[in-house]
Amino acid sequence: MEFVEMGIQNGKTLMLLPGTACDYQTNFGTVLDRLGEKYHLICVNYDGFDGSDGIFPDIITVTEKIETYIKDHFEGRLDGAIGSSLGSTFVGQLIQREKVHIDHGIFGSPDLDQSGKFSAWLQSKLVVPLLTGFTRSEKKKARTREKLKNFFEMNDETADRFMGCFSRFKPESIKNEYYSDLLTWLRDDIHVEGTKVHFIYANKMGEKYLKRYKKYFRDPEIREFDMQHEQWLFGGEQYTAPVLKAIDEFMELSAR
């Protein structure tokens, strides 16, 4: 595991938790400097995605390591934590388990999928090769680049950065991350005193995700944005600026 602190030394603490098959440098690369101007950032790279030879174990084991870091370095309390996509699973677990306290849990347009073992195994068999298989030929790489550019309105540089990120990590780590995420459930109607939950809702994902957010958490604050999944992190200022403004507003709210 890797924890890198940056930004304002005495600012409000904000933990950044990256998504599937990503490190924080790639996932939050377009917004790190701007967030660091206002917050004390704790940037996380999970086992298997931290530049070491280790393999990602499972969601709960990694959650426990994050909890230990928060206890050891911040007396068990953070002002905020933001999860990008799969990283939101960690935000949800940190809130649900109540081993540490987070004033503001910010969920970055997650799907929050949950399934049984057979379905999780089957989905992993289908999805993981898609995340890693494009590296086998230049033709597949070019097709993947075009798909990313068209779907997320990425430029070539951003598309190449994300593809480079996917190709750096061992397929076993990506499989374990994806599979264990599906098996790590949130209970319904989560409510923790002193914690406020915020969702960045990318409405182009579909309303079923909006219903899911309301199912798992009691009275979440939901901000709707006309964008695709996590599109604010891919370099388009028309998406990035409004979401950054919303994060600032979330962090200023009283959680108590």
Secondary structure per residue as TSV (DSSP state, phi and psi in degrees):
chain	resnum	aa	ss	phi	psi
A	1	M	-	360.0	145.6
A	2	E	E	-128.7	130.0
A	3	F	E	-123.5	120.7
A	4	V	E	-121.7	123.8
A	5	E	E	-102.5	138.6
A	6	M	E	-155.2	178.6
A	7	G	E	89.7	-156.9
A	8	I	-	-71.2	125.2
A	9	Q	T	-59.1	-43.3
A	10	N	T	-106.7	18.2
A	11	G	S	-78.2	173.5
A	12	K	E	-58.9	140.8
A	13	T	E	-81.6	133.6
A	14	L	E	-138.7	113.7
A	15	M	E	-88.4	136.4
A	16	L	E	-111.4	122.1
A	17	L	E	-119.5	111.4
A	18	P	-	-74.3	168.6
A	19	G	-	-93.5	-165.4
A	20	T	T	-55.3	129.5
A	21	A	T	57.8	30.5
A	22	C	-	-127.9	153.1
A	23	D	-	-101.4	166.9
A	24	Y	H	-66.5	-30.9
A	25	Q	H	-60.4	-40.7
A	26	T	H	-80.6	-48.1
A	27	N	H	-61.6	-44.8
A	28	F	T	-108.3	14.8
A	29	G	T	-57.5	-32.9
A	30	T	T	-78.8	-13.8
A	31	V	T	-124.8	-1.3
A	32	L	H	-56.8	-48.9
A	33	D	H	-62.8	-42.1
A	34	R	H	-70.1	-39.4
A	35	L	H	-67.0	-37.2
A	36	G	H	-67.5	-18.3
A	37	E	T	-73.1	-16.5
A	38	K	T	-121.7	-22.3
A	39	Y	E	-130.9	159.0
A	40	H	E	-88.6	107.5
A	41	L	E	-89.1	137.8
A	42	I	E	-116.4	103.7
A	43	C	E	-96.8	130.9
A	44	V	E	-114.0	134.8
A	45	N	E	-119.8	123.1
A	46	Y	-	-73.3	163.1
A	47	D	T	-51.7	135.4
A	48	G	T	88.6	-13.8
A	49	F	S	-128.9	20.6
A	50	D	S	-113.2	12.7
A	51	G	S	85.8	-1.1
A	52	S	S	-92.5	179.1
A	53	D	S	-88.0	3.1
A	54	G	-	-70.5	167.4
A	55	I	-	-117.0	138.6
A	56	F	-	-59.7	125.9
A	57	P	-	-82.6	-69.8
A	58	D	-	-167.2	167.2
A	59	I	H	-61.9	-44.9
A	60	I	H	-68.1	-41.3
A	61	T	H	-59.4	-43.0
A	62	V	H	-69.4	-38.9
A	63	T	H	-57.2	-42.9
A	64	E	H	-61.8	-37.3
A	65	K	H	-68.6	-36.9
A	66	I	H	-65.6	-42.6
A	67	E	H	-60.0	-42.0
A	68	T	H	-61.7	-41.9
A	69	Y	H	-63.8	-43.0
A	70	I	H	-63.6	-40.5
A	71	K	H	-65.8	-44.3
A	72	D	H	-72.9	-31.8
A	73	H	H	-110.2	-20.6
A	74	F	H	-133.9	23.8
A	75	E	T	54.9	31.3
A	76	G	T	78.9	17.0
A	77	R	E	-144.7	134.2
A	78	L	E	-124.0	150.8
A	79	D	E	-70.4	-39.0
A	80	G	E	-158.2	159.2
A	81	A	E	-144.3	133.3
A	82	I	E	-120.4	128.5
A	83	G	E	-109.6	129.2
A	84	S	E	-90.9	119.0
A	85	S	T	54.2	-116.6
A	86	L	T	-57.4	-29.3
A	87	G	H	-57.8	-23.4
A	88	S	H	-66.1	-26.1
A	89	T	H	-59.8	-40.4
A	90	F	H	-66.8	-40.2
A	91	V	H	-59.8	-45.7
A	92	G	H	-61.2	-43.1
A	93	Q	H	-67.6	-40.0
A	94	L	H	-61.2	-37.4
A	95	I	H	-72.6	-49.6
A	96	Q	H	-63.3	-40.3
A	97	R	H	-74.8	-25.4
A	98	E	-	57.4	31.4
A	99	K	S	-83.2	-26.8
A	100	V	S	-131.9	173.1
A	101	H	E	-122.2	135.4
A	102	I	E	-125.0	123.5
A	103	D	E	-66.5	-42.5
A	104	H	E	-130.8	113.3
A	105	G	E	-97.8	116.1
A	106	I	E	-110.9	122.7
A	107	F	E	-107.0	117.9
A	108	G	E	-87.4	88.7
A	109	S	S	36.2	56.1
A	110	P	-	-79.9	163.2
A	111	D	-	-91.7	-27.7
A	112	L	-	53.5	40.6
A	113	D	-	-66.6	143.8
A	114	Q	-	-137.9	143.0
A	115	S	-	-155.8	173.3
A	116	G	-	-82.3	177.9
A	117	K	H	-64.5	-44.0
A	118	F	H	-66.2	-44.9
A	119	S	H	-62.8	-40.9
A	120	A	H	-63.4	-42.2
A	121	W	H	-62.0	-45.6
A	122	L	H	-64.6	-45.3
A	123	Q	H	-61.9	-39.3
A	124	S	H	-63.4	-39.9
A	125	K	H	-62.6	-30.7
A	126	L	H	-86.8	-41.7
A	127	V	H	-84.2	-43.4
A	128	V	H	-58.5	-42.7
A	129	P	H	-60.7	-29.5
A	130	L	H	-67.9	-32.8
A	131	L	H	-78.7	-20.3
A	132	T	H	-119.1	-22.1
A	133	G	G	-70.5	-21.3
A	134	F	G	-66.4	-16.3
A	135	T	G	-76.4	-7.5
A	136	R	G	-78.3	-17.9
A	137	S	-	-154.2	153.6
A	138	E	H	-65.5	-31.5
A	139	K	H	-65.3	-45.7
A	140	K	H	-65.8	-37.9
A	141	K	H	-62.4	-42.9
A	142	A	H	-64.7	-40.6
A	143	R	H	-64.3	-42.1
A	144	T	H	-64.1	-41.2
A	145	R	H	-59.2	-44.9
A	146	E	H	-65.5	-37.6
A	147	K	H	-63.9	-45.1
A	148	L	H	-62.9	-43.6
A	149	K	H	-62.7	-43.9
A	150	N	H	-72.8	-41.1
A	151	F	H	-75.1	-43.7
A	152	F	H	-104.1	3.2
A	153	E	-	58.2	38.8
A	154	M	-	-79.9	154.1
A	155	N	-	-89.7	174.5
A	156	D	H	-59.0	-42.2
A	157	E	H	-62.6	-44.5
A	158	T	H	-67.6	-43.3
A	159	A	H	-59.9	-43.9
A	160	D	H	-65.7	-34.8
A	161	R	H	-65.3	-43.3
A	162	F	H	-70.7	-38.7
A	163	M	H	-64.8	-37.9
A	164	G	H	-63.6	-36.1
A	165	C	H	-65.2	-48.6
A	166	F	H	-58.7	-38.3
A	167	S	H	-78.7	-13.5
A	168	R	H	-77.4	-25.3
A	169	F	S	-102.2	153.2
A	170	K	-	-69.8	135.8
A	171	P	H	-53.8	-31.7
A	172	E	H	-65.2	-38.3
A	173	S	H	-66.3	-42.9
A	174	I	H	-63.9	-42.1
A	175	K	H	-62.4	-47.4
A	176	N	H	-63.1	-38.7
A	177	E	H	-65.1	-50.1
A	178	Y	H	-65.2	-46.1
A	179	Y	H	-64.7	-50.0
A	180	S	H	-69.7	-26.1
A	181	D	H	-62.0	-42.4
A	182	L	H	-65.8	-27.2
A	183	L	H	-91.9	-5.1
A	184	T	-	-99.6	99.9
A	185	W	-	-90.0	151.6
A	186	L	-	-101.2	142.7
A	187	R	-	-80.1	166.0
A	188	D	S	-77.7	151.2
A	189	D	S	57.8	46.5
A	190	I	B	-68.6	132.6
A	191	H	-	-147.4	124.6
A	192	V	-	-124.3	126.5
A	193	E	T	-59.3	130.3
A	194	G	T	86.4	0.5
A	195	T	-	-114.3	130.2
A	196	K	E	-109.5	132.5
A	197	V	E	-105.3	132.5
A	198	H	E	-127.7	138.0
A	199	F	E	-119.6	132.2
A	200	I	E	-89.8	104.1
A	201	Y	E	-96.8	109.9
A	202	A	E	-85.7	104.1
A	203	N	G	-69.3	-14.8
A	204	K	G	-75.0	-8.7
A	205	M	G	-74.0	-30.3
A	206	G	-	116.3	153.3
A	207	E	H	-70.9	-18.2
A	208	K	H	-62.5	-28.7
A	209	Y	H	-74.3	-35.9
A	210	L	H	-59.8	-43.2
A	211	K	H	-64.1	-36.7
A	212	R	H	-65.1	-42.1
A	213	Y	H	-59.3	-42.9
A	214	K	H	-72.3	-24.6
A	215	K	H	-72.1	-43.3
A	216	Y	H	-82.8	-26.6
A	217	F	B	-127.8	139.8
A	218	R	S	-80.1	124.2
A	219	D	S	52.8	53.3
A	220	P	-	-74.0	151.5
A	221	E	E	-85.9	123.8
A	222	I	E	-118.8	123.3
A	223	R	E	-107.8	123.5
A	224	E	E	-94.7	135.1
A	225	F	E	-131.6	139.9
A	226	D	S	-83.4	80.1
A	227	M	S	-157.0	169.6
A	228	Q	S	-81.7	174.4
A	229	H	T	-50.7	116.6
A	230	E	T	54.8	28.4
A	231	Q	G	-64.6	-21.7
A	232	W	G	-66.8	-17.3
A	233	L	G	-94.4	3.0
A	234	F	T	-106.9	15.5
A	235	G	T	102.8	-6.9
A	236	G	-	-84.0	111.6
A	237	E	H	-62.6	-28.6
A	238	Q	H	-64.7	-21.7
A	239	Y	H	-98.6	-38.8
A	240	T	H	-66.4	-49.2
A	241	A	H	-59.3	-47.4
A	242	P	H	-64.0	-35.1
A	243	V	H	-71.5	-40.9
A	244	L	H	-60.7	-39.7
A	245	K	H	-62.0	-42.2
A	246	A	H	-64.0	-41.1
A	247	I	H	-60.3	-43.1
A	248	D	H	-60.6	-41.2
A	249	E	H	-67.5	-39.7
A	250	F	H	-58.4	-47.8
A	251	M	H	-69.0	-19.2
A	252	E	H	-87.3	-16.3
A	253	L	S	-69.7	149.7
A	254	S	-	-77.6	128.2
A	255	A	-	-88.7	-3.0
A	256	R	-	-112.2	360.0
